């Protein structure tokens, strides 16, 4: 992972792309405007809930001991999360939000579900512009999540972090996209 981190640090990744190492493969994905707008809306809602901006960020490296690291689209960390250069430990993560870059994205819907659940991340939210649906997962366990709720775009999504902070997100402004890319 250090080679990819070094390339990113030197600006070797083209603007508008996200680079991750997943299952030993380097994945470089162009980011869509829908992803950016959705992440921005979620970040605004999280900050409006009273959570300090220092605890909310996107595309920042999260380390997973013995596993591939990740840079989720949006991460909320605990009050006492310890920054390690430009990364945080998954043990400090309270919630993660991902916006799929393609329909039925296996990374978001299968691999991340297992990994985030296994490492005890309390909430995993997928805001899917193709399905026009938010999938909110909670009750993490060794192979995923015990509770899964699907909320159509237009309805509010709410959850209470382990810190007691309540986050409510208005999904009515989330952009949509058809599977053909338009």
N, C-alpha and C positions, 0 to 999 in steps of 0.2 A: 504494500500500500504506500510505502514511503516514496516510491518512484512516481506514482500518480500524484501524490500530494506535492512533490517537488515540481512536477510539470504544471500543476494548477497554480502553485505559488509563483512560477516564472511567467505565467500568462500564456502557456503553450496550448491551452484549451480555447478553441474558438468561442467568441462571444455568443451567448444565447444557447450554449450547450451545457448539459450536466454530465459529469463523468463520475462513475462509480465502479468499484470492483465488486462483483457479485459472483459467488461460486467459482472464483478463480478467473473470471472473464472481466475484461474492461468493457463497460457499457457506456457509450457516449450518445446521449439523447438530446435532440434539439427541443428546446422548451417552447411551448405554445403560449400565445397571448391568454388563452383560457386558463392555463395553469397560473400564470402570473396574476391575473385578475382575481382568481379564486383565493390564492394564497394571501394576496393583499387584503381581501375582504375578511378572511379568517383572522389574520394578524390584527386588523383594526378591531374586530369583535373581542379578541382576547385582551388587547390592551384596554378596551372600554370596560372590561370586567374588572379592571384594577390591577392587572398583572403587569409588573414592570417590564419595559422593553428589553432589559438585560436578560430576561428569562425567556424571551420569545425570539426565535430566529429561524431562518430557512437556509438550506444548503450548507449547513455547518456540520463538520465531521463528528459523528457519534461512534465511539469505539465499543465493540462487543467482544469481550474476552474469548479467545479461541475461535472466533467467527469472523466473517467479512464485516468490515466497518460499513457505515452507511452515512448518507447525507440527506436526511428526509427533507421533503418540501417545506415542512414547518415543524418545529420542535418546541415544546414547553418544558422547562426544567424546574427543579425544586429550588427553594429559597437559597439553600446552602450548596448548590451545584458548584463544583470546582472546575474552573477552566484550566485545561492543560494545553498550553500554547493556543492552537486554533481548534481545539476539540473538547468534547465532554464525554464522560462515561455514560453508557446506557443506564447505569444504576441511578443516575440523577434525573432521568427522563420521566416525566409524568404523563405526557401525551404526545402523539405524533399524528400529523396530517399528511396524506399523500394525495396527489392529483394524477391519475393515470394519463400517460401520454399516448396510449392506444387502447382500443376496446379490449376488455377482458385481460388486461395486463397481468400475466402470471406473477411477475415480481411483486406487484402490489396486492393481488388477491390470494396468493398462495404462499410464496416464500416469506414475504414480510409478515404475514399473519402468524406463521409459525415462529419466526425469529422474535418479533416484538412480544408475542405472548410468552414464549419460553424465557425471555429476559425480564418479564414482569412489568412491562410498560402498561400502565393502568387503562389507558384509552388509545385506541388506534382508529382514526377516522379516515375514510376514503371518500373524497368528493369527486364523483365521476361525471364529467361533462357529457359523456356518451350515453350513459344510462339515465342522466338527469336525476341522480340519486346519491344520497349520502349513506354510507354504511358505517355505523358506529359500533365498535367492538369494545367490550369491557369484560371484567372477570378473567384476567390472563391465567393461563395454565401451561403445562409443559409442551403442548402441541398446538396452541392457538389461544382462542378466547371462548369462554363459556356462554357469553351473551352477545348476540348480534342483532342490531336493529337497523332496518332500512327506512330511511326518511326521504320522501320525494323532495326535490328542489321546490322551494316556495314555502316549506314548513320549517319552523325553527328547530335547531339542534341544540340540546343542552346537556351538560355533564358537570359533575362536581369533582374537582381534583382532590387528591389525598390531603392537600393543604387546607381544604375547606372552601377554596375559591370556586365560585360558580361561573361557568362560561356558557353564554348563550349566543348562538350564531344564527343570524338571519340568512337563510340560503336563497331568499327571493332574488338576490342580485347575482347569484352564481351564473356565469355564462355556460351555454351549452354548445355542443359540437356534434355533428352527425358522424357516423363511423367512416364515412368517405373522406373526412378531413375538412369539410366546409364549415 
